[in-house]
Amino acid sequence: MKLLHVDASPRTGMSNSRALSAYFVEQVRERVPDLSVDYLDLAVDIPPHVTESFAIATYTPADRRSPEMMAALAYSDAMCTRLLDADALLFAMPMHNWSMPSTFKAFVDGIVRTDITYKITADGQYVGVLGGKKVLFLTTRGADLRPGSPFADMDALTPALRAAFGFIGVREPLFVDAQPVQFADPDARAEALDRARAELVSVARLWAGSVG
């Protein structure tokens, strides 16, 4: 199994999402010894934001793109290739202001590509091509956004991830959300991280059981 492991936290140290994603990879590797990991750190390999030249190049037929257009699409092309080459996808990120970090949004904008990660059929239907891949979104949230909490209706991250990746074919992603990990007392924080680790072990077992 080939896993694309993406960390999106801007914090390279003391990051809960990074620590939990590393823990998950360890759990999978214990159960899938031949696991291959393609690692992408968006705090180091920062995705470019969409520009006018990128937008124009995207909607220009490939055989008519200038060298400048191809350069504008180079990062996106590389990310799409890595995405499509993987059997499983792990996206780890903190919640920023109720949604995703800006680097991850830029990453998403670069991988939602016509004729690469989704196709338009002759009758005008949009069909994503990532169906069949295992996908886990691992998020950390400062506040508690679980049902019944005062912040439960403030979660813009989960629906945004479901929508963007659903469009490119991911129909049944898994979510592990560690919450609350910042604006909480130490005991609540420790419990949140313990819950997340337990859920990650369950996902690792599930993925390992589907291999071979």
N, C-alpha and C positions, 0 to 999 in steps of 0.2 A: 504494500500500500504506500502510495506517495501522498504526503501531507503538505499542503501549503499552510504555513504557520505565519500569521500576520499579527504583529504587535503594533498598536496605534497610540499607546500612551506617550505623551511628551516627556514623561519622567523616566529616565534610564535607570535610576536607582529608587528604592523605596516605593515601587509601583506594585499595587495589589494585582492589577490585571496581568502584568508581566509575570509576577510570581505564580499566579494561578495558571496561566497558560503554560508555563514551563512545567508545572506540576502535572498538568493534563498530558503533555507530551511524554513525560516520564511514565505515566500510567499506561499510555497506549504502547509505548516501546516495550514495557515489561511483558505485554500480552501479544505484541506483534513484533518479534525480534528483527524481521527484515524491513521494518518501517524506514522509509526514506523521507527526510524532512527538508523542504525548501523553505528557508526562513527569510522573512521580509520585515524589516524594522522601519516603520514609517517616520520615526523620529530621526533616522539617519538617511534613508533613501526617501526624501520628501517628495511627494507627488506634486507636479505642477498644477496650478489651478487652470480651469478652462479659459482660453483666450479666444479672441476673434479668429486668429490664424488656425487654432485647433478646430474650432467649429466649422470653418470653411473647408479645411482639409478632410474632416470627418465625412462630410457630405459630398465630397468630390470623388468620382469613381477612381478606384485604385490605379488604373492604367493611365489616368490623366493627372496624377499628383506630381507637383514639382518637387525638386529636392528640398525646398523649404517646407513644403507641406509634409513630406515624409519625416523631416526632422521634428516638426511640431507633433507628430503622432508617435514618435519613437518610444517614449516612455509608456504610453498607453498600449502600443502594440506588444511591448515586452511583458507588461503586466497581464494582458489578456492571454498571452501564450502560457505564462506560468499558471494562471488560473485554470485554463483548459487542460493543461498537462497533469494536473493533480487529480487524485481519486477522492481526496477529502480536504476540507477547508476549515481552518480554525481562525476565527477573527476575534481578537481580544482587544478590549478598549474600555476606558473609563467613560462614564456619562459626563458630558460637558453641557451645562445649562439646559438639561433635560433632553439633549439629543447627542449626536455623535461628535467626536473631535473633528476639527476642520480638516486635518490631514486625511482622515478616513473618508470624509465627504469628497475630497479631491480624488482619492483613490477610486471611489465608487463612480464618480463622473468620468474617470478614465477607462473603466472596464465595461460600462454599459455602451456597447458599440454595435451599430447596425452591421449585419452580415458577419459579425464575429461572435458576439455573445447572445445576440438575438437575430432572428430572421423575420422578414416580412413576406408572407405567402402571397401567391397570385391573387387571392381573394381578399387581401388586406388584413389578414390576421397576423398578430405578433406572437412569435414562438421563441421562448428562451431555450438555450442549448445546454444549460448546466444541470438539467434533470439527471438524477441518478447519482449525483455526488453527495457524499456525506458532508453536512455543513453544521458547524457549531459556532454560535455567537456567545462569547464569554464577556460579560459586562460587569463593571463595578460601579456602584451608585453610592454617593455620599448619603443621601436620604433613603428612607424606606418607602418604596413605591409599590409594595405588594397590596393586593386588594384589601380594602378596609382601612388603609393608612390615610392620613390627611393629604398625602402627595400622590395618591394612586392615579389621579387623572392627569398628572403632569408628565407622564412617560411618553415623550415624543420619539424616543429612540427605537423601541421595539417595533412600532408600526412602520417607521421609516426603513428599517432594515428588512422587514418582511416585504414591503412594497418594492424596493429597489432590486432585491435579489429574487423575489418572486417573478419580476418582469423578465429576468434572464434565466428563468427555469427552475429556481430553487423553491420547491413547493412545501417541503416539510423540514425546515431548519430546526435545530435544537437550540435552546437558550438555557444558559446557566447565568444567573444574575446574583452577584454578591451584594447584599444590601441589608442594613445600612453600614457603611464602612468609614464614614468621616464624621458626620454630625451625630455621633452616638457615643454612649458610654463604652468603656473598654470591654465590658462583658458582652454587650450587644454586638460590638465589632467582631470579637472573637467568635461568637456564635454564627455570625453571618459568613465568616471565612470558613468555618467548619462545615456549615451547610453546603457551601459552594464546592468544597473539596469532596464531600460525600457524593454530590451530584456528578462531579467530574469523573469519579471512579465508576459510577454507573454508566456514564456515556462511554468511557474507555472499554468497559466490558461489552457494551452493546456493539461498538465498532469492531472490536476484536472478534466477536462472535459471528460477524457478517463477512469476515475475511476468509476466503477459501471455502 
